[in-house]
């Protein structure tokens, strides 16, 4: 019986010069990492510098706010500024009005946006995609284009100078529908199909399956809506004329007009108006990042 010749040995090709043999090296590059962190630090400082100057100015006297060079640490911390401002303007009323409007509009936008997004993402009906594109296209229409018709509608309905004018106009948002739909598309359709086979209605699927699975996206939409409503100036400026209905943005603008030289008090009011937003973001940042990362809106 003739023995078979030995198979030729397979020789690995030589590694290119300067590259280690074997699996591709995944060692971190110190220079690139250092540059990335330095860039992020520089951007963070650019964002935090105005906020730091605002906080520092709120603890100074008026004649110390605009000094050159800037005194980042006040020579005398005037905590009394945060007491005096409550006597100058009805700050508590303004903050309460902003909180009420922001909370009401946030709840309605989360409810309407998530419900409409479920229909566009998981319910099949003729013209669904075309209707969705037409609805999303309204984002490109500037608000100034339909600002006057909206005001005429609210005026004829006798809703001006009431919270209803702002709540009804901002209770629906195309961006919220888009954000929630993108998240719903990441949820397998098999879950909905299995629920339909088990006899669950569309409302039951939305309430028992989709909402519990979309908490990160709901938190992201809630935070974005709350911040946008809290910072809104033009809406309350157009529809609210009574002082007891003003939001904090209108109240601060009125204060600036009356006491335009009291820079320290103006900065104190600005700090108080920012604090609620800061607290909301600190408590919800984890859900916000998760919701944005999983909804297709990350950069």
C-alpha positions as CSV (number, residue, x, y, z in Angstrom):
1,X,0.0,0.0,0.0
2,X,1.6,3.3,-1.1
3,X,1.8,6.0,1.6
4,X,0.3,9.3,0.8
5,X,2.7,12.2,0.7
6,X,2.6,14.7,3.5
7,X,0.5,17.8,2.9
8,X,2.6,20.9,2.5
9,X,2.8,23.1,5.6
10,X,0.8,26.4,5.4
11,X,3.1,29.3,6.2
12,X,1.4,32.5,7.5
13,X,2.3,35.6,5.5
14,X,4.8,37.9,7.3
15,X,3.3,40.7,9.2
16,X,3.8,44.2,7.8
17,X,6.6,46.2,9.3
18,X,5.6,48.1,12.4
19,X,2.5,46.0,13.0
20,X,2.6,43.1,15.6
21,X,1.8,39.6,14.4
22,X,-1.4,37.8,15.4
23,X,-4.8,39.4,16.1
24,X,-5.1,43.1,15.3
25,X,-3.9,45.2,18.2
26,X,-6.6,47.1,20.1
27,X,-4.4,49.0,22.4
28,X,-5.7,52.5,23.1
29,X,-3.8,55.4,21.5
30,X,-2.8,57.8,24.3
31,X,-2.4,60.9,22.1
32,X,-5.8,60.6,20.4
33,X,-7.5,59.9,23.7
34,X,-5.9,62.9,25.3
35,X,-6.9,65.2,22.4
36,X,-10.5,63.9,22.6
37,X,-10.7,64.6,26.4
38,X,-9.1,68.0,25.9
39,X,-11.6,68.9,23.2
40,X,-14.5,67.8,25.4
41,X,-13.1,69.8,28.4
42,X,-12.8,72.9,26.2
43,X,-16.4,72.6,25.0
44,X,-17.6,72.0,28.6
45,X,-15.8,75.1,29.8
46,X,-17.3,77.2,27.0
47,X,-20.8,76.0,28.1
48,X,-20.2,76.5,31.8
49,X,-18.4,79.8,31.7
50,X,-21.6,81.9,31.1
51,X,-23.4,79.9,33.8
52,X,-20.6,80.4,36.2
53,X,-20.5,84.2,35.5
54,X,-24.3,84.4,36.1
55,X,-24.0,82.6,39.5
56,X,-21.0,84.8,40.5
57,X,-22.8,88.0,39.5
58,X,-25.9,87.0,41.4
59,X,-23.8,87.2,44.6
60,X,-22.3,90.6,44.0
61,X,-23.3,94.3,44.3
62,X,-24.5,96.0,41.1
63,X,-21.3,98.0,40.7
64,X,-19.2,94.8,40.8
65,X,-20.9,92.8,38.1
66,X,-19.3,94.5,35.0
67,X,-15.8,95.0,36.4
68,X,-12.8,94.4,34.1
69,X,-11.2,92.0,34.6
70,X,-14.0,89.8,35.8
71,X,-14.0,88.9,39.4
72,X,-15.1,85.3,39.4
73,X,-15.1,85.1,43.2
74,X,-17.1,87.9,44.8
75,X,-15.3,89.9,47.5
76,X,-18.5,89.8,49.5
77,X,-21.1,87.2,49.0
78,X,-24.5,88.9,49.0
79,X,-26.9,86.1,49.8
80,X,-29.4,88.8,50.5
81,X,-30.0,89.1,46.8
82,X,-31.9,85.8,46.8
83,X,-34.1,87.2,49.6
84,X,-34.7,90.7,48.1
85,X,-35.9,89.5,44.7
86,X,-39.0,87.8,46.2
87,X,-40.0,91.3,47.5
88,X,-39.3,93.1,44.2
89,X,-41.5,90.9,41.9
90,X,-44.0,88.1,42.6
91,X,-41.3,85.4,41.8
92,X,-43.2,82.6,43.4
93,X,-46.3,83.3,41.2
94,X,-44.2,83.4,38.1
95,X,-42.4,80.1,39.0
96,X,-45.7,78.5,39.8
97,X,-47.2,79.5,36.5
98,X,-44.3,78.2,34.6
99,X,-44.3,74.9,36.5
100,X,-48.0,74.5,35.9
101,X,-47.8,75.2,32.1
102,X,-44.7,73.1,31.7
103,X,-46.2,70.1,33.6
104,X,-49.6,70.2,31.8
105,X,-48.1,70.5,28.3
106,X,-45.5,67.8,29.0
107,X,-48.1,65.3,30.1
108,X,-50.3,66.0,27.1
109,X,-47.5,65.9,24.6
110,X,-46.2,62.6,26.0
111,X,-49.7,61.1,25.9
112,X,-50.6,62.3,22.4
113,X,-47.2,61.8,20.9
114,X,-46.7,58.3,22.2
115,X,-50.3,57.3,21.2
116,X,-50.0,58.7,17.7
117,X,-46.5,57.2,17.3
118,X,-47.9,53.8,18.1
119,X,-50.4,54.1,15.3
120,X,-47.7,55.1,12.8
121,X,-45.3,52.4,13.9
122,X,-47.3,49.3,14.7
123,X,-50.8,49.7,13.1
124,X,-51.2,49.0,9.4
125,X,-53.7,51.2,7.5
126,X,-53.8,52.7,4.0
127,X,-51.8,55.8,3.6
128,X,-50.0,55.5,6.9
129,X,-46.6,56.4,5.7
130,X,-47.8,59.3,3.5
131,X,-49.8,60.7,6.4
132,X,-46.8,60.4,8.7
133,X,-44.5,62.2,6.2
134,X,-47.1,65.0,5.8
135,X,-47.4,65.4,9.5
136,X,-43.6,65.4,10.1
137,X,-43.2,67.9,7.3
138,X,-45.0,70.5,9.5
139,X,-41.8,70.7,11.5
140,X,-40.2,72.6,8.6
141,X,-42.9,75.2,8.7
142,X,-41.7,78.2,10.8
143,X,-44.0,79.2,13.7
144,X,-44.1,82.8,12.4
145,X,-46.0,81.5,9.3
146,X,-49.1,80.5,11.3
147,X,-48.7,82.6,14.4
148,X,-51.3,85.2,13.4
149,X,-54.0,82.6,12.3
150,X,-53.5,80.8,15.6
151,X,-54.0,84.0,17.6
152,X,-57.2,84.9,15.6
153,X,-58.6,81.4,16.3
154,X,-57.9,81.7,20.1
155,X,-59.3,85.2,20.1
156,X,-62.6,84.2,18.4
157,X,-62.8,81.2,20.9
158,X,-62.3,83.8,23.7
159,X,-59.3,81.8,25.1
160,X,-56.8,84.6,25.0
161,X,-55.4,85.7,28.4
162,X,-56.0,82.1,29.6
163,X,-53.8,79.1,30.0
164,X,-56.0,77.2,27.7
165,X,-54.7,79.1,24.6
166,X,-51.2,77.9,25.3
167,X,-52.0,74.4,26.4
168,X,-54.3,73.6,23.5
169,X,-51.8,74.9,20.9
170,X,-48.8,73.0,22.4
171,X,-50.5,69.8,23.5
172,X,-49.6,68.2,20.1
173,X,-46.2,68.1,18.6
174,X,-44.8,66.5,15.5
175,X,-41.4,66.1,17.0
176,X,-42.7,64.0,19.8
177,X,-44.5,61.7,17.4
178,X,-41.3,61.3,15.4
179,X,-39.2,60.6,18.5
180,X,-41.6,58.0,19.8
181,X,-42.1,56.3,16.5
182,X,-38.4,55.9,16.0
183,X,-38.2,54.1,19.3
184,X,-41.3,52.0,18.7
185,X,-39.7,50.7,15.4
186,X,-36.9,49.2,17.5
187,X,-39.5,47.0,19.4
188,X,-40.1,43.7,17.5
189,X,-43.5,43.4,15.8
190,X,-43.8,39.8,17.1
191,X,-44.8,41.2,20.5
192,X,-47.7,43.0,19.1
193,X,-48.8,40.1,16.9
194,X,-48.6,37.7,19.8
195,X,-50.7,40.1,21.9
196,X,-53.3,40.4,19.1
197,X,-53.5,36.6,18.8
198,X,-54.2,36.5,22.6
199,X,-57.1,38.9,22.1
200,X,-55.5,42.1,23.4
201,X,-56.9,45.2,21.8
202,X,-54.8,47.9,20.2
203,X,-55.4,50.1,23.2
204,X,-54.3,47.2,25.5
205,X,-51.1,46.7,23.5
206,X,-50.3,50.3,23.7
207,X,-50.9,50.5,27.4
208,X,-49.6,47.1,28.6
209,X,-46.7,46.5,26.2
210,X,-45.5,49.6,24.4
211,X,-45.6,52.1,27.3
212,X,-43.7,49.9,29.8
213,X,-41.0,49.2,27.1
214,X,-40.6,52.8,26.1
215,X,-39.8,54.5,29.4
216,X,-36.4,55.9,28.2
217,X,-38.0,57.5,25.1
218,X,-40.9,58.8,27.2
219,X,-38.5,60.4,29.7
220,X,-36.5,62.0,26.8
221,X,-39.7,63.4,25.3
222,X,-40.9,64.6,28.7
223,X,-37.6,66.4,29.4
224,X,-37.3,68.1,26.1
225,X,-40.9,69.2,26.2
226,X,-40.6,70.5,29.8
227,X,-37.5,72.5,29.0
228,X,-38.9,73.9,25.8
229,X,-42.1,75.0,27.5
230,X,-40.3,76.4,30.5
231,X,-38.1,78.6,28.3
232,X,-40.9,79.7,26.0
233,X,-41.2,83.4,25.8
234,X,-43.1,84.3,22.7
235,X,-46.1,82.1,23.4
236,X,-47.0,83.5,26.9
237,X,-46.0,87.0,25.6
238,X,-48.6,86.8,22.8
239,X,-51.5,85.2,24.7
240,X,-51.1,86.2,28.4
241,X,-51.7,89.8,29.3
242,X,-52.6,89.6,33.0
243,X,-49.7,89.9,35.4
244,X,-50.9,87.1,37.6
245,X,-50.8,84.7,34.7
246,X,-47.2,85.5,33.6
247,X,-44.5,82.9,33.4
248,X,-41.0,83.4,34.8
249,X,-39.7,84.5,31.4
250,X,-42.2,87.3,31.1
251,X,-41.7,88.3,34.8
252,X,-37.9,88.5,34.3
253,X,-38.3,90.6,31.1
254,X,-40.6,93.0,33.0
255,X,-38.1,93.2,35.8
256,X,-35.3,94.0,33.4
257,X,-37.4,96.8,31.9
258,X,-38.1,98.3,35.3
259,X,-34.7,97.8,36.9
260,X,-32.3,97.8,34.0
261,X,-29.3,98.9,36.1
262,X,-29.6,96.4,38.9
263,X,-27.5,93.7,37.2
264,X,-27.0,91.6,40.3
265,X,-30.8,91.3,40.9
266,X,-31.3,90.4,37.2
267,X,-28.7,87.7,37.5
268,X,-30.3,86.4,40.7
269,X,-33.6,86.1,38.9
270,X,-31.9,84.3,36.0
271,X,-30.3,81.8,38.4
272,X,-33.7,81.1,40.1
273,X,-35.3,80.5,36.6
274,X,-32.6,78.0,35.7
275,X,-32.6,75.9,38.9
276,X,-35.8,73.9,38.1
277,X,-34.5,73.0,34.7
278,X,-31.2,71.9,36.2
279,X,-32.9,69.7,38.8
280,X,-35.1,68.1,36.2
281,X,-32.1,67.2,34.0
282,X,-30.0,65.9,36.8
283,X,-32.7,63.5,37.9
284,X,-33.6,62.4,34.4
285,X,-30.3,62.5,32.5
286,X,-29.9,58.7,32.6
287,X,-33.2,58.1,30.9
288,X,-32.7,61.0,28.5
289,X,-29.4,59.6,27.2
290,X,-30.8,56.1,26.8
291,X,-33.9,57.4,25.0
292,X,-31.9,59.5,22.6
293,X,-29.4,56.7,21.9
294,X,-32.1,54.2,21.1
295,X,-34.4,56.4,19.0
296,X,-32.2,57.1,16.0
297,X,-31.5,60.7,16.9
298,X,-27.9,60.3,18.1
299,X,-25.2,62.2,16.2
